Amino acid sequence: MSNNAIDAKMLAKMFLSGAKNLDAKKEWINELNVFPVPDGDTGTNMTMTIMSAAKEVQNLGDSTDMGAICKAISSGSLRGARGNSGVILSQLLRGFTKVVKEHETVSVRILAEAFEKAVETAYKAVMKPKEGTILTVAKGASEKAHELYMEGCDDIAKFCEDVISYAEEVLAKTPDMLPVLKQAGVVDSGGQGLVQVLKGARDGFLGKEIDLSITDEDVTPGARASAKETTQETDIKFGYCTEFIVLLNKPLNVKQEIDFKGFLESIGDSIVMVADDEICKVHVHSNDPGLAIQRALMYGQLSNMKIDNMWMEHREKLFHENSDGSWSEIQTEINGAAELTPTYSAGDDIPLGDKVEMNDAEEEVPVGPRKDVGFVTVCAGSGLADIFRGLGVDYVIEGGQTMNPSTADILDAVDKVNADTVIVLPNNKNIILAANQAAIMSEDSEDGKKIVVVPSKTVPQGITAIINFVPDAPLDGNIEAMTESLSTVSTGEVTYAVRDTVIDDVTIKQGDYMGIGDKGILGVGSDISDVTFDMLEKMMNDDLELISVYYGDEVDEKDAESLRDRISDRFPQCDVELQFGGQPIYYYIVSAE
């Protein structure tokens, strides 16, 4: 490979190398987060985003098609995007590949153009871009790339070294741009994640020995162990290995890809689905290959079809390992395999197997007449989920503080709501970008369903927003009222510190309880009740009338009741409500309005 050009195969190698380097550094990047809370952090979100794309690139094999590789990078990261940092990373990759996909080989000039497009695309995705973040580091890398091209640099190895070196300089200056970083003594975690992707890509270009294999566990941590346990308990759950290629009538849009993959996941496992503008390659293990084939025929003609009976293959393997080869034993083997193979008659209910789910137990969504407006919300905790359902929410995505749902998760939830317009309440500032991205992607939806995001940053804001929805009022007026109601709620959350740090001149030790308000740390100490009470006192003003306390899954009900009584005594002018939230990580979520 020349030192002044990158072909498709090298681009794939560089991308996989960048993804693996980020994966290796994710815990270190998590440690750079300013707030020392035990959430799913920047390193985790960025890694899950890029690994979603890396799996699609790996599934292409030794492809030399630049367009296919760029599509896998772009659509894979878009679907897997989690958290603000993950969404921004997906937009950087999307902009980069928009330029690169038009060329068979990539030079320094094209790289400089791609860097510029990446930054432009990412900045457009953020409503209020803030300097001192991953965006600033990306912009610095782009400016250096343009400078090197203008200076006549054509050596990609030198280009990579100089761009990374300057990106690190910009990263080192992020604490000067964001005081909160300086006080905590860290650089921006998202910017550090981007630098690690660039370093990994450089190592791939230079030919350093790197394990580029991507597993399901890389994409979804813990998936491999769970799958192994399931296999041991149930042997072969889905008996037919089905593979085929769809010759597409027209390119699948992102929503169609997500829907198709979601359907495959509902009938089986071991899903591999890779699409470009002309074909879609499908692999699935299921108990009814016909269901996969019927769905695929909606998108085009089929070719290269292959269906294997894995029950029979498994028994044959055991037979060859343990058999004496007699005819009677062979006959017994064949009969045994036939007994394991289910048969059906017309009118029979065909068992589809257990659905692959995002949560331990996916809620059942009742099917009814199509509504004008439906609701999807995000929260963690059975009590909070029940509260939202009681207020009319159609579908609750389990997630939030401890795991940010991806754009695909939100689209999948919206798809389950039978309504013309679905209002999404993210209830976390780190989920709003993913929700907005889902709204944009739904604009091409075939069923005409519209997504509207009411940008709630906390669970109490989400509860207040839906309470302000008036069923018979015009949609625009409802959205305006719900959005305006967010500013009437102050929220505080109590958790524990996972490391020592200093924030807002407050010294925090590992293991301390922290009360975190809308604008920073409001209480620190060794007693949960005292920290919660101190936090609430700083939240209060004379205009507030209602205090709501939601206690988590690790809080004893009697302790929560004692705290409620203490609050009632201190603020007799306010109504004080206590409810079980069941949320993990956060002992108390408190709102005042």
C-alpha positions, 0 to 999 in steps of 0.5 A: 500500500502506498504511503499517499493513498488509502484504498477501501480495504485499508480504510476498513482496517483503519476503522476497525483499528480505531474502534478497537483502540477506543474499546481498549481505553473506554474505562480510562475515558469514563474516568475523565467524566467530571461528575464521579457518578456510577452512570454509563459514561462517555467511554462506554457510549462512544464505544458502543456506538463505534462497535455497532459500526465496526460489526457491520464493517467486519460483516463485509469481509474482504470487501474492496467497495469503498461505498459499501464500507462507508455505508456500513460505517455511517449507518452502523454508527447512526443506529448504534449511537448512544448518549451525546458523545455517541451521537456526535461521534456518529455524525462525525463518521457520517460526514467523513464517509459522505466525502470518502465514499465517492472515491476509490482511493483517498489522498491527503486532499480527500482526507482534509475535505472529509475532516471538514465535512465531518465537523460541519455535520457534527456541529449541525447536529448539536443545537448549542455547540459548546467549545471545550468538547469533542467538537472542539477537538474535531475542529482542531483536527480538521483545521490541521488537516486543511493546513497540511494539505495546503502546505503540500503534504502528500504523505498520509503517515506524516499527515496522521501523526501531525493531525493527531499531535495537534488534536492532542494539543487542542485536547490539552487546552479544553480545561481552559475553555470549560472551567468545570474541566479545569477544576476537576483536573481532567480534559474533555472525555469525548475529545479524548475518545476521538483522539484514541479513535484517530490513534488506532486508525493511524496504527492500522495504517502503519501496519501494527499488529492489532486483533481486529476481530469484533464480537457480539460482546464488543457491541453489547457487553455481556451478550456472549456470556448470556448467549452461552448460558442460554445455549447450555440450558436449551441446547439449540433453541432455533433450529434452522440456519437461514441465509440469503441475499435480497436483490433490492428493488430500491435502496433500504432507508435507515428506518427500513433496515432497522425494521427488517433487523428488528423483525429478524430479532423477533423470530430468532437469533444470530442475526447478520444483516448487511445492506448496500444500495443494491443487495441485502445479505441476511443470516438468521437462526429461526424455527420458521425460515419462511417467515424471514423469507416472506418478509424479505420478499417485501424488499426484492427478489431472493438469491443464494438461499441456503437453509440448514437443519441445525438439530439434525447437524448437531445429532449427526455430529454427536453420532460421528463422535460416539457411534460405532457406525452400524446401520441400526444406529444410523436409522435411530439417529435419523428417526431421532432427528425427525422427532426433534423437527416440529411439523405444522398443519394449516391453522396451527399456531406456529411458535416463533421462539423467544424474542431477543429483547433489550430488557429482561422483560419487555412490556406488552403493548396493547393493540388498539385503534390508531390514536392521534398522539402516543407517548414514549418515555425513558426511565429506570425503575419499576415504580417510575415506569408504573407512574408514567404508564398511569399518566398515559405513556404507551411505551417505557424504554428501560434506561436513562442514567445507567444505560442510555438507549440508542437511536435504534432503541427509540425508533423501535419503541416508537414503532410499537406505538399505534399513533400518528404522532409519538411524543418522546420524553428523554428525561435525561440530557444525554439522551436528547440528541439520540431522540432528536436523531430518531425524529429526523430518521423517522421523516422517511417513515412509510407509515407516516408516523411523526416523532416529536421530542419534548426535551425533558432532562430529568424524570420529574420534568417528564412527569410534569410535561405529560401532566400538562398534555391536554388530549383535546387541545391542538398538537402544536399548543400541547407541545408548546405547553409541555415544553414550557412546563419543563422550566417550572421544575427543579430536580435533585438526585442523590447518588454516590461518588466513585472517585475523589474529585473537586467540583464547584470548589466542593471536595468530594471523596470516593464513597461520599453521597452527593446531591446533584441539582440542575446546576451542579453539586448541592450537597455532599456527606456521609448520610443519605438523608442529610445530603438529600435534605441539604440538597432540597433546601438549596433548591427551594424558593418562596414560589414553590408549592409541591415537593415530590420524592421518589425513592430508589430500589436500595432505600428502605420505605421507612427511611423514605417516610422519615425523610418525607416527614422531615421535609414536611416539617421544614416546608409546611407551605408545600405539599410533599408527595412520596412515591416508590421509584425503584430506580437504581444508582440514585437513592432519591430523585426529588423535584420542587415545583 
